[in-house]
Amino acid sequence: MSENLATWAGGSGDFSAEPPFDTVEELRSHRKRHTALSYRLFGAFGWGSLGDGHITARDPERTDCFWLLKYGVSFRQATTSDLVLVGPGGQVVEGTGPINMTAYYIHAPIHDARPESVSVAHTHTPYATPWVANVRPFRMICQEATAFFRSQAIFEGEEVQVMDADTGKHIAAALDEAKLVFLRNHGPVTVGQSVEETIGWFLLAERVAEVHIKAPDALPITDQAAFIASAEIGHPSNAVAAYEYAIMSHIPDPSVVD
């Protein structure tokens, strides 16, 4: 458990999505490390095994650029040296290797529209991908669903193959200020103020989707009950906790990404 998370959970101090660093280089290293770990985590779940999906982390200095795993690297084997810095227009400005341009078309407009965002995540999963084909939001049918109470959106466009930045802008507009947007007949996208938060929301969204698929006739709780629960379940610290537990459970040696 991180120091920031423990402080917030204890009821004292303000929670910060990222720990403080003395230099921009240290913050960049932190973001890159957790991006590589997140790819490994997706790989541990079997996500991205067909080359589908992407996780980005905004560079703390060149804020119009983000770090992305170069195309052709197995998520299970991702390291920080496999990350490339992608700038405007989808150009690789640091590192070498090709990129999946769909990642740029989806992620760049979201980063542009949400200046507070540090990370964006998307991949195709066993439960969220079939759920989004229903083109319906989550109902409040489980505890984790309250994390997305009044913080979820649906992109209803039929562009299942995102081939340009204009489509990405429409996705960003649909997302607005939410944590989660469903790309119709495609998959989920989450956003947060740290890599850890973004991935935590993604993990929780997949669990909620599983409940929806397995319990299609479940009775939801009331909006009042969901609102009360969302104050804690929907707090960024809960997303970070989900991420940290997943890393401990599935990536026992985080040094593998260095």
Short mmCIF file of the C-alpha atoms (twelve columns), coordinates in Angstrom:
data_MODEL
# 
_entry.id   MODEL 
# 
loop_
_atom_site.group_PDB 
_atom_site.id 
_atom_site.type_symbol 
_atom_site.label_atom_id 
_atom_site.label_alt_id 
_atom_site.label_comp_id 
_atom_site.label_asym_id 
_atom_site.label_seq_id 
_atom_site.Cartn_x 
_atom_site.Cartn_y 
_atom_site.Cartn_z 
_atom_site.pdbx_PDB_model_num 
ATOM 1   C CA . MET A 1   0.000   0.000   0.000   1 
ATOM 2   C CA . SER A 2   1.385   3.386   -0.956  1 
ATOM 3   C CA . GLU A 3   2.057   6.098   1.610   1 
ATOM 4   C CA . ASN A 4   -0.465  8.391   -0.077  1 
ATOM 5   C CA . LEU A 5   -3.152  5.733   -0.021  1 
ATOM 6   C CA . ALA A 6   -2.490  4.859   3.619   1 
ATOM 7   C CA . THR A 7   -2.682  8.523   4.594   1 
ATOM 8   C CA . TRP A 8   -6.021  9.031   2.867   1 
ATOM 9   C CA . ALA A 9   -7.445  5.758   4.155   1 
ATOM 10  C CA . GLY A 10  -6.563  6.819   7.683   1 
ATOM 11  C CA . GLY A 11  -8.708  9.906   7.282   1 
ATOM 12  C CA . SER A 12  -5.938  12.511  7.458   1 
ATOM 13  C CA . GLY A 13  -4.273  14.559  4.773   1 
ATOM 14  C CA . ASP A 14  -5.152  15.019  1.122   1 
ATOM 15  C CA . PHE A 15  -4.848  12.160  -1.314  1 
ATOM 16  C CA . SER A 16  -2.622  12.690  -4.330  1 
ATOM 17  C CA . ALA A 17  -2.890  10.420  -7.349  1 
ATOM 18  C CA . GLU A 18  0.907   10.525  -7.702  1 
ATOM 19  C CA . PRO A 19  3.549   10.719  -4.962  1 
ATOM 20  C CA . PRO A 20  5.686   13.883  -4.852  1 
ATOM 21  C CA . PHE A 21  9.054   13.917  -6.642  1 
ATOM 22  C CA . ASP A 22  11.954  16.351  -6.496  1 
ATOM 23  C CA . THR A 23  12.631  16.360  -10.231 1 
ATOM 24  C CA . VAL A 24  10.698  15.976  -13.454 1 
ATOM 25  C CA . GLU A 25  13.036  13.123  -14.377 1 
ATOM 26  C CA . GLU A 26  11.945  11.167  -11.305 1 
ATOM 27  C CA . LEU A 27  8.277   11.752  -12.118 1 
ATOM 28  C CA . ARG A 28  8.841   10.680  -15.732 1 
ATOM 29  C CA . SER A 29  10.585  7.507   -14.539 1 
ATOM 30  C CA . HIS A 30  7.697   6.776   -12.172 1 
ATOM 31  C CA . ARG A 31  5.094   7.136   -14.919 1 
ATOM 32  C CA . LYS A 32  7.066   5.025   -17.370 1 
ATOM 33  C CA . ARG A 33  7.642   2.296   -14.820 1 
ATOM 34  C CA . HIS A 34  3.966   2.029   -13.938 1 
ATOM 35  C CA . THR A 35  3.000   2.132   -17.605 1 
ATOM 36  C CA . ALA A 36  5.232   -0.854  -18.311 1 
ATOM 37  C CA . LEU A 37  3.901   -2.620  -15.203 1 
ATOM 38  C CA . SER A 38  0.348   -1.945  -16.362 1 
ATOM 39  C CA . TYR A 39  1.013   -3.548  -19.719 1 
ATOM 40  C CA . ARG A 40  2.421   -6.571  -17.891 1 
ATOM 41  C CA . LEU A 41  -0.650  -6.643  -15.683 1 
ATOM 42  C CA . PHE A 42  -2.957  -6.623  -18.713 1 
ATOM 43  C CA . GLY A 43  -0.838  -9.431  -20.142 1 
ATOM 44  C CA . ALA A 44  -1.152  -11.417 -16.923 1 
ATOM 45  C CA . PHE A 45  -4.926  -11.352 -17.394 1 
ATOM 46  C CA . GLY A 46  -4.520  -12.408 -21.020 1 
ATOM 47  C CA . TRP A 47  -5.649  -9.007  -22.273 1 
ATOM 48  C CA . GLY A 48  -3.967  -7.642  -25.390 1 
ATOM 49  C CA . SER A 49  -2.843  -11.097 -26.486 1 
ATOM 50  C CA . LEU A 50  -3.983  -10.304 -30.039 1 
ATOM 51  C CA . GLY A 51  -2.187  -6.976  -30.123 1 
ATOM 52  C CA . ASP A 52  -5.323  -5.082  -29.133 1 
ATOM 53  C CA . GLY A 53  -5.143  -2.293  -26.578 1 
ATOM 54  C CA . HIS A 54  -2.934  0.501   -25.364 1 
ATOM 55  C CA . ILE A 55  -1.973  2.423   -22.227 1 
ATOM 56  C CA . THR A 56  -0.542  5.933   -22.354 1 
ATOM 57  C CA . ALA A 57  1.127   8.209   -19.807 1 
ATOM 58  C CA . ARG A 58  1.534   11.935  -20.394 1 
ATOM 59  C CA . ASP A 59  5.111   13.178  -20.219 1 
ATOM 60  C CA . PRO A 60  5.430   15.579  -17.261 1 
ATOM 61  C CA . GLU A 61  7.627   18.025  -19.198 1 
ATOM 62  C CA . ARG A 62  6.508   17.696  -22.806 1 
ATOM 63  C CA . THR A 63  2.845   17.687  -21.895 1 
ATOM 64  C CA . ASP A 64  1.646   17.397  -25.495 1 
ATOM 65  C CA . CYS A 65  3.401   14.016  -25.715 1 
ATOM 66  C CA . PHE A 66  2.719   10.649  -24.107 1 
ATOM 67  C CA . TRP A 67  4.567   7.384   -23.521 1 
ATOM 68  C CA . LEU A 68  3.233   4.291   -25.283 1 
ATOM 69  C CA . LEU A 69  4.415   0.714   -25.765 1 
ATOM 70  C CA . LYS A 70  5.840   0.356   -29.250 1 
ATOM 71  C CA . TYR A 71  3.911   -1.978  -31.488 1 
ATOM 72  C CA . GLY A 72  4.931   -5.628  -31.666 1 
ATOM 73  C CA . VAL A 73  5.997   -6.081  -28.030 1 
ATOM 74  C CA . SER A 74  4.092   -8.659  -25.984 1 
ATOM 75  C CA . PHE A 75  2.298   -7.019  -23.068 1 
ATOM 76  C CA . ARG A 76  3.685   -9.758  -20.828 1 
ATOM 77  C CA . GLN A 77  7.250   -8.721  -21.694 1 
ATOM 78  C CA . ALA A 78  6.894   -4.919  -21.667 1 
ATOM 79  C CA . THR A 79  9.770   -2.921  -20.177 1 
ATOM 80  C CA . THR A 80  10.407  0.792   -19.832 1 
ATOM 81  C CA . SER A 81  12.903  0.620   -22.693 1 
ATOM 82  C CA . ASP A 82  10.065  -0.581  -24.956 1 
ATOM 83  C CA . LEU A 83  8.141   2.662   -24.420 1 
ATOM 84  C CA . VAL A 84  8.306   5.417   -27.010 1 
ATOM 85  C CA . LEU A 85  7.371   9.070   -26.660 1 
ATOM 86  C CA . VAL A 86  4.619   10.017  -29.100 1 
ATOM 87  C CA . GLY A 87  4.108   13.648  -30.054 1 
ATOM 88  C CA . PRO A 88  1.594   15.638  -32.087 1 
ATOM 89  C CA . GLY A 89  0.512   13.933  -35.275 1 
ATOM 90  C CA . GLY A 90  1.506   10.536  -33.917 1 
ATOM 91  C CA . GLN A 91  5.212   11.091  -34.520 1 
ATOM 92  C CA . VAL A 92  7.677   9.168   -32.349 1 
ATOM 93  C CA . VAL A 93  9.908   11.853  -30.835 1 
ATOM 94  C CA . GLU A 94  11.915  9.663   -28.465 1 
ATOM 95  C CA . GLY A 95  12.732  5.976   -28.688 1 
ATOM 96  C CA . THR A 96  12.470  3.794   -31.767 1 
ATOM 97  C CA . GLY A 97  9.825   1.505   -33.140 1 
ATOM 98  C CA . PRO A 98  6.416   1.589   -34.792 1 
ATOM 99  C CA . ILE A 99  3.228   2.440   -32.932 1 
ATOM 100 C CA . ASN A 100 -0.387  1.425   -33.273 1 
ATOM 101 C CA . MET A 101 -1.870  4.612   -34.757 1 
ATOM 102 C CA . THR A 102 -5.277  3.730   -33.324 1 
ATOM 103 C CA . ALA A 103 -3.733  4.372   -29.929 1 
ATOM 104 C CA . TYR A 104 -2.869  7.890   -31.024 1 
ATOM 105 C CA . TYR A 105 -6.284  8.522   -32.548 1 
ATOM 106 C CA . ILE A 106 -8.082  7.465   -29.355 1 
ATOM 107 C CA . HIS A 107 -5.725  8.682   -26.652 1 
ATOM 108 C CA . ALA A 108 -4.380  11.987  -27.981 1 
ATOM 109 C CA . PRO A 109 -7.777  13.734  -28.206 1 
ATOM 110 C CA . ILE A 110 -8.627  12.591  -24.675 1 
ATOM 111 C CA . HIS A 111 -5.329  13.899  -23.324 1 
ATOM 112 C CA . ASP A 112 -5.948  17.176  -25.185 1 
ATOM 113 C CA . ALA A 113 -9.514  17.540  -23.908 1 
ATOM 114 C CA . ARG A 114 -8.622  16.560  -20.343 1 
ATOM 115 C CA . PRO A 115 -5.468  18.516  -19.398 1 
ATOM 116 C CA . GLU A 116 -5.546  17.065  -15.887 1 
ATOM 117 C CA . SER A 117 -5.355  13.525  -17.264 1 
ATOM 118 C CA . VAL A 118 -2.089  11.644  -16.918 1 
ATOM 119 C CA . SER A 119 -3.108  8.295   -18.343 1 
ATOM 120 C CA . VAL A 120 -5.639  6.662   -20.650 1 
ATOM 121 C CA . ALA A 121 -6.211  2.910   -21.006 1 
ATOM 122 C CA . HIS A 122 -8.068  0.739   -23.494 1 
ATOM 123 C CA . THR A 123 -8.083  -2.909  -24.430 1 
ATOM 124 C CA . HIS A 124 -10.548 -5.662  -25.270 1 
ATOM 125 C CA . THR A 125 -11.575 -7.823  -22.326 1 
ATOM 126 C CA . PRO A 126 -13.712 -10.939 -21.746 1 
ATOM 127 C CA . TYR A 127 -16.588 -9.079  -20.101 1 
ATOM 128 C CA . ALA A 128 -16.458 -5.340  -20.852 1 
ATOM 129 C CA . THR A 129 -16.146 -5.904  -24.594 1 
ATOM 130 C CA . PRO A 130 -19.334 -7.977  -24.844 1 
ATOM 131 C CA . TRP A 131 -21.084 -5.644  -22.420 1 
ATOM 132 C CA . VAL A 132 -20.485 -2.551  -24.567 1 
ATOM 133 C CA . ALA A 133 -22.217 -4.286  -27.468 1 
ATOM 134 C CA . ASN A 134 -25.428 -3.703  -25.499 1 
ATOM 135 C CA . VAL A 135 -24.822 0.068   -25.789 1 
ATOM 136 C CA . ARG A 136 -26.042 0.545   -22.222 1 
ATOM 137 C CA . PRO A 137 -24.347 2.037   -19.161 1 
ATOM 138 C CA . PHE A 138 -23.600 0.087   -16.017 1 
ATOM 139 C CA . ARG A 139 -26.460 -0.249  -13.558 1 
ATOM 140 C CA . MET A 140 -25.750 -0.038  -9.835  1 
ATOM 141 C CA . ILE A 141 -25.937 -3.790  -9.278  1 
ATOM 142 C CA . CYS A 142 -22.712 -4.347  -7.330  1 
ATOM 143 C CA . GLN A 143 -20.438 -2.449  -4.994  1 
ATOM 144 C CA . GLU A 144 -17.793 -1.748  -7.640  1 
ATOM 145 C CA . ALA A 145 -20.400 -0.262  -9.988  1 
ATOM 146 C CA . THR A 146 -20.788 2.705   -7.648  1 
ATOM 147 C CA . ALA A 147 -17.278 3.793   -8.639  1 
ATOM 148 C CA . PHE A 148 -18.875 4.883   -11.921 1 
ATOM 149 C CA . PHE A 149 -22.055 6.401   -10.517 1 
ATOM 150 C CA . ARG A 150 -22.690 9.463   -12.678 1 
ATOM 151 C CA . SER A 151 -19.167 9.046   -14.086 1 
ATOM 152 C CA . GLN A 152 -19.621 6.873   -17.172 1 
ATOM 153 C CA . ALA A 153 -20.437 7.623   -20.781 1 
ATOM 154 C CA . ILE A 154 -21.153 5.913   -24.098 1 
ATOM 155 C CA . PHE A 155 -19.677 6.734   -27.486 1 
ATOM 156 C CA . GLU A 156 -22.446 5.622   -29.810 1 
ATOM 157 C CA . GLY A 157 -20.572 6.035   -33.081 1 
ATOM 158 C CA . GLU A 158 -20.258 2.952   -35.242 1 
ATOM 159 C CA . GLU A 159 -16.552 3.521   -35.968 1 
ATOM 160 C CA . VAL A 160 -15.362 0.253   -34.453 1 
ATOM 161 C CA . GLN A 161 -12.122 0.821   -36.348 1 
ATOM 162 C CA . VAL A 162 -10.865 4.201   -35.150 1 
ATOM 163 C CA . MET A 163 -8.931  5.514   -38.135 1 
ATOM 164 C CA . ASP A 164 -8.584  9.244   -37.538 1 
ATOM 165 C CA . ALA A 165 -8.247  11.872  -34.833 1 
ATOM 166 C CA . ASP A 166 -11.698 13.284  -35.583 1 
ATOM 167 C CA . THR A 167 -13.260 10.075  -34.314 1 
ATOM 168 C CA . GLY A 168 -11.045 10.359  -31.237 1 
ATOM 169 C CA . LYS A 169 -12.365 13.887  -30.670 1 
ATOM 170 C CA . HIS A 170 -15.918 12.544  -30.747 1 
ATOM 171 C CA . ILE A 171 -14.899 9.902   -28.192 1 
ATOM 172 C CA . ALA A 172 -13.354 12.590  -25.980 1 
ATOM 173 C CA . ALA A 173 -16.530 14.671  -26.262 1 
ATOM 174 C CA . ALA A 174 -18.650 11.690  -25.226 1 
ATOM 175 C CA . LEU A 175 -16.332 10.982  -22.285 1 
ATOM 176 C CA . ASP A 176 -16.498 14.602  -21.122 1 
ATOM 177 C CA . GLU A 177 -15.527 14.594  -17.415 1 
ATOM 178 C CA . ALA A 178 -16.299 10.918  -16.725 1 
ATOM 179 C CA . LYS A 179 -13.845 8.196   -15.688 1 
ATOM 180 C CA . LEU A 180 -15.094 5.642   -18.173 1 
ATOM 181 C CA . VAL A 181 -16.435 5.674   -21.703 1 
ATOM 182 C CA . PHE A 182 -17.790 2.667   -23.584 1 
ATOM 183 C CA . LEU A 183 -16.893 2.556   -27.263 1 
ATOM 184 C CA . ARG A 184 -19.938 0.966   -28.848 1 
ATOM 185 C CA . ASN A 185 -19.273 -2.593  -30.106 1 
ATOM 186 C CA . HIS A 186 -15.593 -2.060  -29.304 1 
ATOM 187 C CA . GLY A 187 -14.477 -1.790  -25.681 1 
ATOM 188 C CA . PRO A 188 -13.954 0.350   -22.571 1 
ATOM 189 C CA . VAL A 189 -11.666 3.357   -22.074 1 
ATOM 190 C CA . THR A 190 -10.687 4.764   -18.677 1 
ATOM 191 C CA . VAL A 191 -8.848  7.934   -17.712 1 
ATOM 192 C CA . GLY A 192 -7.207  9.181   -14.515 1 
ATOM 193 C CA . GLN A 193 -4.723  11.552  -12.947 1 
ATOM 194 C CA . SER A 194 -2.105  8.818   -12.633 1 
ATOM 195 C CA . VAL A 195 -1.339  5.575   -14.404 1 
ATOM 196 C CA . GLU A 196 -2.250  3.713   -11.224 1 
ATOM 197 C CA . GLU A 197 -5.654  5.378   -10.976 1 
ATOM 198 C CA . THR A 198 -6.472  4.805   -14.642 1 
ATOM 199 C CA . ILE A 199 -5.650  1.109   -14.473 1 
ATOM 200 C CA . GLY A 200 -7.530  0.743   -11.200 1 
ATOM 201 C CA . TRP A 201 -10.679 2.113   -12.855 1 
ATOM 202 C CA . PHE A 202 -10.134 -0.272  -15.760 1 
ATOM 203 C CA . LEU A 203 -9.854  -3.286  -13.446 1 
ATOM 204 C CA . LEU A 204 -12.994 -2.259  -11.573 1 
ATOM 205 C CA . ALA A 205 -14.881 -1.704  -14.834 1 
ATOM 206 C CA . GLU A 206 -14.051 -5.221  -15.992 1 
ATOM 207 C CA . ARG A 207 -15.328 -6.649  -12.698 1 
ATOM 208 C CA . VAL A 208 -18.565 -4.665  -12.986 1 
ATOM 209 C CA . ALA A 209 -19.019 -5.852  -16.562 1 
ATOM 210 C CA . GLU A 210 -18.580 -9.441  -15.392 1 
ATOM 211 C CA . VAL A 211 -21.383 -8.997  -12.867 1 
ATOM 212 C CA . HIS A 212 -23.633 -7.544  -15.577 1 
ATOM 213 C CA . ILE A 213 -22.952 -10.457 -17.920 1 
ATOM 214 C CA . LYS A 214 -23.409 -13.112 -15.226 1 
ATOM 215 C CA . ALA A 215 -26.395 -11.511 -13.478 1 
ATOM 216 C CA . PRO A 216 -28.408 -9.862  -16.270 1 
ATOM 217 C CA . ASP A 217 -31.574 -9.674  -14.143 1 
ATOM 218 C CA . ALA A 218 -29.920 -8.243  -11.027 1 
ATOM 219 C CA . LEU A 219 -31.845 -5.606  -9.096  1 
ATOM 220 C CA . PRO A 220 -29.955 -2.313  -8.729  1 
ATOM 221 C CA . ILE A 221 -29.620 -0.299  -5.555  1 
ATOM 222 C CA . THR A 222 -31.193 3.137   -5.357  1 
ATOM 223 C CA . ASP A 223 -29.459 6.271   -6.604  1 
ATOM 224 C CA . GLN A 224 -29.264 7.477   -3.005  1 
ATOM 225 C CA . ALA A 225 -27.447 4.333   -1.887  1 
ATOM 226 C CA . ALA A 226 -25.169 4.468   -4.933  1 
ATOM 227 C CA . PHE A 227 -24.323 8.110   -4.252  1 
ATOM 228 C CA . ILE A 228 -23.342 7.333   -0.655  1 
ATOM 229 C CA . ALA A 229 -21.151 4.380   -1.688  1 
ATOM 230 C CA . SER A 230 -19.544 6.301   -4.548  1 
ATOM 231 C CA . ALA A 231 -17.919 8.751   -2.128  1 
ATOM 232 C CA . GLU A 232 -15.509 5.971   -1.136  1 
ATOM 233 C CA . ILE A 233 -15.693 3.419   -3.956  1 
ATOM 234 C CA . GLY A 234 -15.400 6.184   -6.553  1 
ATOM 235 C CA . HIS A 235 -12.507 7.950   -4.839  1 
ATOM 236 C CA . PRO A 236 -9.178  7.793   -6.706  1 
ATOM 237 C CA . SER A 237 -7.580  6.085   -3.710  1 
ATOM 238 C CA . ASN A 238 -9.832  3.085   -4.278  1 
ATOM 239 C CA . ALA A 239 -8.664  2.813   -7.881  1 
ATOM 240 C CA . VAL A 240 -5.032  3.037   -6.775  1 
ATOM 241 C CA . ALA A 241 -5.660  0.354   -4.154  1 
ATOM 242 C CA . ALA A 242 -7.176  -1.951  -6.780  1 
ATOM 243 C CA . TYR A 243 -4.142  -1.395  -8.978  1 
ATOM 244 C CA . GLU A 244 -1.675  -2.056  -6.150  1 
ATOM 245 C CA . TYR A 245 -3.396  -5.252  -5.070  1 
ATOM 246 C CA . ALA A 246 -3.444  -6.477  -8.662  1 
ATOM 247 C CA . ILE A 247 0.268   -5.769  -9.045  1 
ATOM 248 C CA . MET A 248 1.050   -7.607  -5.800  1 
ATOM 249 C CA . SER A 249 -1.071  -10.558 -6.912  1 
ATOM 250 C CA . HIS A 250 0.056   -10.862 -10.527 1 
ATOM 251 C CA . ILE A 251 3.467   -9.132  -10.821 1 
ATOM 252 C CA . PRO A 252 5.359   -10.345 -7.731  1 
ATOM 253 C CA . ASP A 253 8.645   -8.820  -8.926  1 
ATOM 254 C CA . PRO A 254 7.969   -5.286  -10.236 1 
ATOM 255 C CA . SER A 255 11.685  -4.831  -11.007 1 
ATOM 256 C CA . VAL A 256 11.225  -6.932  -14.156 1 
ATOM 257 C CA . VAL A 257 10.215  -3.816  -16.117 1 
ATOM 258 C CA . ASP A 258 13.446  -1.883  -15.455 1 
# 
